[in-house]
Amino acid sequence: MDERIITQAIIDRYFQKLKENLSVDVAVVGGGPSGLVCSYFLSKNGYQVALFERKLSIGGGMWGGGMMFNEIVVQEEGKRILDEFEIRSLPYCEGYYTADSIEAISTLCSKTVKAGVSIFNLLSAEDLIVRENRVSGLVLNWTAVEMANLHVDPLTIHSKFVVDATGHATEVVAILQRKNDIRLFTETGKIMGERSLWAEAAERDTLLNTREVYPGLFVTGMAANATFGSYRMGPIFGGMLLSGEKAASLITQELKRWK
């Protein structure tokens, strides 16, 4: 085996993939369950999607189930998404199902890639492209650069829409709020913050809060509840899955009208 060919193959294929995603229909930030489901359905609808995850692993907090017990709970409505991805689940009691968290998130990752989504890990969104009062792309850098606090200039990608699927931290919305004199589509015009755990209310509100928070920028999953001031839900994931599906549906409607 020739080490030079191995190295060249990795470089050539990676940069081919990166160049093909410098301008996309949708850029999703955050590779947890809602970001993956959103990306999957958008790609199935025929749109070019790139997903950027700051960590080495894709999957967010689903890997650990509840308190490192690697099982998750999904309610009746969310089971439909598990079935879509062919993730096995078991009925626990009326209206509640369990699934192995490792099977769930690894399958979500695999099916999303096979649907045509390009996933880039170890990349962080450090800024946004904002033009004429609208989000129109991401400013990206290596997560290692961010962690080492190095002064290295980033690169950019352009997109018609951006999705913040970064969870509790609402990283993308926070950047937009911090760096720009803007008003979000929230009651206060600012990030309202996450409230304490209340599974029933959080699951309901996750879907209600999955929407556009500023022109060109959508929120999904826990980022939606944290942005609009609702509760966290703990290790029940139906709302997260359904939120990703809803975000994809809303963006698809917008893309059909895109000029």
MARDRENTOR-176498 format. One record per residue: residue in one letter; x, y, z of N, C-alpha, C in turn. Coordinates in steps of 0.1 Angstrom, whole numbers, plus 5000, padded with zeros to 4 digits. Layout:
AXYZXYZXYZ...
//
This chain:
M500849885000500050005000500950125000D500550224992501250354991500650465000E501350505010500750605019500450735012R501150765001500850894994499550884987I499150764981497850754975496750754985I496950694997495950695007495650845011T496750915014496551055018495951135007Q496351124994495751194983494351164981A493951034983492550994981491651064991I492151075004491351145014491151295011I492251355008492251495005491351524993D491551444982490751474970489251454972R488951344979487451314981486851414991Y487551455001487051545011486751685004F487751734997487651864991486651864979Q486451754973485451744963484051754969K483851694981482651704988482351844993L483451904999483352045004482952134993K483652124981483352224970481952204965E481452084965480052064960479052114970N479452164982478552214992478752354996L479452424987479752574990478452654989S477552604981476252674979475152564979V474352574989473352464991471952524993D470952444992469552494995469452515010V469852425019469752435033471052395040A471452475050472552435058472052415072V472252295078471752265091472952255100V472852325112473852325122473452245134G474152135136473752045147473351915142G474051805146473751675141473051585151G472151645160471351565169470151515161P469151445168468051385162467251475153S466951595158466051685151466751735138G468051765139468851815128468951705117L469151575121469251465112467951445105V466851445113465551415107465151525097C465451655101465151765092465951755079S467251715080468051705068467551585059Y467251475065466751365058465551395050F464551455056463351485048463551585037L464351685040464651785030465351725018S466251635020467051565010466051475002K465151405009464151325002463251404993N463051524997462251614989462951674977G464251634976465051674964465951804965Y466151844978466951964980468351924985Q469352014981470651984986470852045000V471351955008471451985023472851945028A473452035035474752015042474452025057L474951935065474851935079476251955085F476352045095477652075101477552045116E478451965121478451925135479751965141R479752035152481052075158481851965165K481151865169481851755176482351645167L483151555172483551435164482451345160S481551315170480451225168479151295164I478451235156477051285152476051215161G475051295165473951225172473451305185G474251405189473751485200473651405213G472651425221472551365234471751225233M471351185221470551065221471350935224W472750945222473550825225473350775239G473250865248473250835262471950795268G470850805260469550775265469250865277G468750805288468550885300469550845310M470350945314471450925325472350815322M472750795309473650695304472950555304F471650545306470950415304470550425289N471150345281470950375266469650315260E468550365266467250345261466550485260I465750495250464950625248463450585249V462650685252461250675251460650755240V459750705233459050785222457550755224Q456750865223455350855225454650805211E453350785211452650725200452950805187E452850935188453051025176454451005170G455451005179456850995174457250865168K456450755172456850625167456750615152R455950695146455850705131457250735125I457950825131459350855126460250745128L460250675139461050555141460750455130D459450435127459050345116459650385103E459550515100460050565087461550535085F462350535096463750505096464050355098E462950275100463150135103463950105116I463650195126464250175139463350085148R463749985153462949895161462549955174S461249935178460749985191459849885197L459749895210458949805218457849875226P456649835226455649895234455949875249Y455849985257456049965271454749965279C453950065276452550075281451750165271E450550175273449750245263450250385260G450650405247451150535243452550555244Y453350465250454750475252455550365246Y456650395239457450295233458950325237T459750215237461150235240461950185227A463150245226464050205215465450205221D466250125216467750125219468350255213S468950335222469450465218470550455207I471350345209472450325199471950295186E470950205185470350165172469650295166A468950365175468250485170469150585164I470150635170470950745165471850695154S472350575155473250525144472450505131T471150465132470350445121469950585115L469550675124469250815119470450865111C471650845116472850895109473050825095S472950695095473150625083472050655072K470850655076469750685067469850825061T470250915070470351055065471451075055V472651005057473651015047473250945034K472550825035472150755023471050835016A470350925023469351005016469951115007G471251135009471951235001472451355008V472351355021472851465029474351455031S475051565029476551575032476751615046I477351535054477551565068479051595070F479351715077480651755080480851765095N481651685101481851695115483151775118L483251815131484451885135484552025129L483352075125483252215120482252295128S482652415131481752505139481252625131A480052665134479552785128479952895138E480852985133481353095142480653225139D479953225128479253355124478253315113L477453415109476453395099476653505088I476253465076476153565065474753625065V474653755067473353825068473353935057R472453925048472354025037470954065036E470754205036469454265034468454205044N468854205057468054155068467554015066R468453935061468053795059469353705061V469253595068470353495069470453425056S471653425051471853355038473153275037G473653225049474753135048475453135062L476553055062477353025074478753065073V479353105084480853125084481353015093L482252935087482752805094484152805097N484552735108485952715111486052575118W487252525118487452405125487152415140T486552325146486252325160487552325168A488552265163489852265170490452405170V490252485160490752625160490052705171E488652685172487952745182488352705196M488552575198488952525211490352575215A491252595206492652635209492752785209N491552855206491553005206492653055197L492752995185493653045175492953155166H493753255162493253355154493453315139V492553235135492553175121491253215114D491353285103490153325096489353215090P488053225090487153115086486853125071L486053025067485553025053484053025053T483353045042481953055042481252955032I479952935035479152865026477852945025H477152935013475953015011474752915011S473652955016472452875016471252955015K470152895010468852965010468252975024F468452875032467952875045469052805054V468952845067469852785077468952735088V469252625094468552565105469452555117D468952615128469652595141469152475148A469852365148469552245155470552215166T471052315172472252305182471752275196G470452255198470052215211469852325221H470152295234469952385245470652525243A471852515237472652645236472152735225T471252695216470852785205472052865199E473052795195474352855191474152955179V473452915169473252995157472453125160V471353105167470453215170471253315179A472053255189472753345198473753425190I474453375180475353445172474653565165L473453525159472753635152472353745161Q471853715173471453815183472553895188R473753835190474853905196475553995186K475553965174476354035164475554135156N474254135157473454215148472354285156D471954405151470954475157469654435151I469054325156467854265150466854225161R465654205156464654155165464154015160L464253915169463753785165462253775166F461653675160460253655160459753585173T460353635184459853585197459053695204E458453665215457653765222458453885226T459753855230460553965235461454025224G461553955213462553995203463853935205K464053865216465353805220465153665223I466353595225466253455229465653455243M464553375245463853385258464353285268G465153185264465753095273464952965277E465652865280465052735283464552735298R463352675300462852655313463052515318S462752495331462952365337462152255331L462552125334462052015327460551995330W459751975320458351945320458051865307A458051735308458051655295456851685287E455651685293454451695285454351835278A454651935285454552075279455652095269A456852035272458052055263457751975250E457251855250456951785238455851855230R454851915236453851995229454552115222D455252185231455852315226456952305216T457652195216458652175206458152185192L456952125190456352135176455852275174L455252335184454752475182455852575179N456952555185458052645184459052625172T458752515165459552485154459152565142R459852675139459452765129460652865126E460352955117461253055114461453155125V462653185129462853285140463353415135Y463853415123464353535116464353505102P464153595093464153555078465353475074G465053355069466153265065466653175075L466253185088466753105099465553035106F465652905107464652825114465252755126V464452725136464952655148464152525149T464852415153464252285155464752225168G463952125173464352055185464452145197M465452115206465552195218465952335215A466552365204466852505201465552585199A464552515195463252585193462652625207N462652535216462152565229462952665237A464252655236465152745242465052885236T464852895223464653025217463353095221F462253015221460953075224460553065239G461453015248461153025262460352915268S460452795262459652675268460552585275Y460052465278460652375287461552275280R462352205288463152085283462351965286M462651855279461751735281462451615286G463751615287464451495291464551385280P464651255284464951155274463751095267I462751175264461651135255461851215242F461951145231462451195219461451215207G460151185210459251195199459151335194G459051435203458951575199460151615191M461351565194462551605186462451555172L462051425171461851365157460851445149L459651465155458551535148458951675145S459751745154460151875151461051885139G461951785137462751785125461951765113E460951685113460051665102459251795099K458751855109458051985107458952095101A460152105106461052205100461352185086A461552055082461752015068460552055060S459352035065458052065058457952215055L458152295066458052435065459052495055I460252445055461352495046461052445032T460552325030460152285017459052375011Q458152415019457052505014457752635009E458752685017459352815014460252795001L460952685000461752654988460952644976K459752594976458952594965458552724959R458552824968458252964964459553044961W460752984963461953054962462253104948K462753224947463153284934464553324935
//
